[in-house]
Each structure stands twice: as structure tokens, then as C-alpha cells.
């Protein structure tokens, strides 16, 4: 593409959403992506017929920006069961939403994961967040998630056995220090929609956005080294001119390019993938570690949700371990996971074949109070340079895409 008005540094979901909105507004733009393909943290690799997302992720179908922007039928979404199997006291206990899965009503009522009072509190909280807009929810005073759960009256039992492992898989931290506004947002999204996987993996989301752009709109293997007045300088020394620049990279890179500091820290995660001849659980359900010991935080079988994740006759097992590890520790992780999974599912686990360990040190921006006061951060204020990324909103697919659209609309207004 020759002479784009806008250059976008970064081809993740924020940068792609920004480019799509600019294109819809008739503004020529080009994405400069350092890696070999767009998608950022939402990419999928194929290995031996398996689809391996770069870390376990789901699309919450209630995300407003995803609903607004994505073509869900084209993604061929397949949903997880609304709830979880929780490992506690040497057994698995079902904890699901009986309004969606009435066949599990008795099992959920009798589950030792929570008291009857806790189960009623979950139902009341769901009713409350579903009838309030996000704007109203964000008006509540910001605290930590743990404080919010205490304020709602939840007992230690349900916090330790359900909320802590479940939210740790979302926030990538077990202390539940993440902003209560992020919790309110996530709880509303889970309550109003499904947790789903595209048939071709989470990378299909980025591919769908990229397909809406004209040919030549994305330059891969193109790293931005610095920015100047109406231009960017690439790592090979080339200088590209543009009247507006959007930094759709992560917060540390944006800080370096701007010479400013935003104080954003990151949560890391390690995801291990195994091939299995038989699935350890037959249902499309998330398995949580409610015992608080061992390396596994959560486990699932993506191929039981969307069949394309594994070749015929095989199953893909995804295991999430919080944090990242030094090389020696990381090499030992498959064995530690296998031993813990053997305790859960029996000796058949020894037949699992380790496919890959995904180490993701910058998986999610940490958003502790007052990180979301306000929730939406400004994308402007840097001359002709604009920002987008999930660190400027809720750290989520929704936050990334929404920040990209906001940045694009500011650019269009500025150009006019």
C-alpha cells in the first residue's frame, strides 16, 4: 500500500479493530506487525493436526464489541457448558448454572462446593448484573475482587473452591487482587452469553478482521523501532511517513516509543497441550482445581468443545499453570502435570503425549485498583500519536477491540 494516511504499529486485535474502523471510514491505513502474522496474543498454531491456541482462551459471546464487530456464524462457535467440574477432596463435583442446564439441577444443589446460601447469592448476583448496564456497574466503587465477593456475602467455602480457581484462570492471579470492576464485567459476560471456541481456533478472530482489510494493509516482519514527527522508523532503518500514528502494541512497547511510563505490569501464564487417545472428560466442560495444591489451575479438552481442535480419533488436552518458569522448572512441568492428572483421571494419563508448552510472560495486563478508575482510558493526548490496547480498558478481547475502535474514531475526527 502506498502513502497510507495512518500507520498502526501492532497487528493484534486492537490494531486490527482500529484498521477495520479506519477502512470503513474511508481512511487509508497500514498495520506494521513485527511477527510473521497478525493476531498478537490471539493466535492459533497447527501441529500434527491439532489446533493449539497461544494459551487457553475463550470468546465470551456477550462481549458487546465482539457482537458489534464479528460475524459469529462465520466463526462456527462451539460453547463450553456453563459451569465447571471442580476437583475437591479427591472427587469431581459439578457446579453449573441450573437455569441453562436443568438436567444438572440436583447435582448442583447437592454439590459441596458451596452452601445453599452461596448458591442463592450467585443467582441474585447474576440477576443484578444482567439487569444493569455496564455503565451502571462501572459506577460502583472500585475495590479488589476479593473484597467485592466478601461484600456480596459469599462464604470462604465458595471463594476457595470455586471463585479462586475459576477467576485465577481469567485474571491469571489467585489472590483476587484484580479490580472489582473487571469482576463485575466478567461475571456479567459469563451470565449473558457463552464461553465459546471458534471451529478453527481463537486465531480465526484475527483472521476474520484481517480479511476485511484491502490487500497490502498488513506488513509482517516489520518492527517499529522509533517514532518521530509524522513518521516511524523501522528496525532496518527505513522511514515511513504518515500524518497519524497509532500505537497498537503492548504497554511496555508503547511506553518505550513514547518515552513515557504508564505503570502497567503483566501477568504470565504457562499452557501445556497433550494429545490423548481418549478424553479425560467427555463433556465440553472446564475442570477446576478446588483443592489449592498442585500445579494445575484448570484443565479442559478443547476438542470436546470444537472437534477441529484434534484429528479424528484423538483428543486435545489443555492445562493452564499460573505464572512462568525458568528453563529447568519449565522442563519438569509436563511430568508434574501428568502426575497430578494421574491422580485425577487414573493411569491412562501416562499415555498422553506432550505436544507443546506455551510460555506467555506478558499474557494479560494486571488491573488492580485503581487501574479501572475510569475503565476506558484516553487514546489521544500525544500529538499525532494515538494509543489502543486492552490495557486501556478491561483486559479482554472486548477491551482490545473497543480500544481499537475508539482510537480509530479519534483519528478520523482529528483528520477532519
C-alpha positions, 0 to 999 in steps of 0.5 A: 500500500502506498502513502497510507494516511495512518500507520498502526504499529501492532497487528493484534486485535486492537490494531486490527479493530482500529484498521477495520474502523479506519477502512470503513471510514474511508481512511487509508491505513497500514498495520506494521506487525513485527511477527510473521502474522497478525493476531498478537496474543490471539493466535492459533498454531497447527501441529500434527493436526491439532489446533493449539491456541497461544494459551487457553482462551475463550470468546465470551459471546456477550462481549458487546464489541465482539457482537458489534464487530464479528460475524459469529456464524462465520466463526462456527462457535462451539460453547463450553457448558456453563459451569465447571467440574471442580476437583475437591477432596479427591472427587469431581463435583459439578457446579453449573448454572441450573437455569441453562442446564436443568438436567444438572439441577440436583447435582448442583444443589447437592454439590459441596462446593458451596452452601445453599446460601452461596448458591442463592447469592450467585443467582441474585448476583447474576440477576443484578448484573444482567439487569444493569448496564455496564455503565451502571456497574462501572459506577460502583466503587472500585475495590479488589475482587476479593473484597467485592465477593466478601461484600456480596456475602459469599462464604470462604467455602465458595471463594476457595473452591470455586471463585479462586480457581475459576477467576485465577484462570481469567485474571491469571492471579489467585489472590483476587487482587484484580479490580472489582470492576473487571469482576463485575464485567466478567461475571456479567459476560459469563451470565449473558452469553457463552464461553465459546471456541471458534471451529478453527481456533481463537486465531480465526478472530484475527483472521476474520478482521484481517480479511476485511482489510484491502490487500497490502494493509498488513506488513509482517516482519516489520518492527517499529523501532522509533517514532518521530514527527509524522513518521516511524522508523523501522528496525532496518532503518527505513522511514515511513511517513504518515500524518497519524500514528497509532500505537497498537502494541503492548504497554511496555512497547508503547511506553518505550516509543513514547518515552513515557511510563504508564505503570502497567505490569503483566501477568504470565501464564504457562499452557501445556497441550497433550494429545490423548487417545481418549478424553479425560472428560467427555463433556465440553466442560472446564475442570477446576482445581478446588483443592489449592495444591498442585500445579494445575489451575484448570484443565479442559479438552478443547476438542470436546468443545470444537472437534477441529481442535484434534484429528479424528480419533484423538483428543486435545488436552489443555492445562493452564499453570499460573505464572512462568518458569525458568528453563529447568522448572519449565522442563519438569512441568509436563511430568508434574502435570501428568502426575497430578492428572494421574491422580485425577483421571487414573493411569491412562494419563501416562499415555498422553503425549506432550505436544507443546508448552506455551510460555506467555510472560506478558499474557494479560495486563494486571488491573488492580485498583485503581487501574479501572478508575475510569475503565476506558482510558484516553487514546489521544493526548500525544500529538499525532500519536494515538494509543489502543490496547486492552490495557486501556480498558478491561483486559479482554478481547472486548477491551482490545477491540473497543480500544481499537475502535475508539482510537480509530474514531479519534483519528478520523475526527482529528483528520477532519 
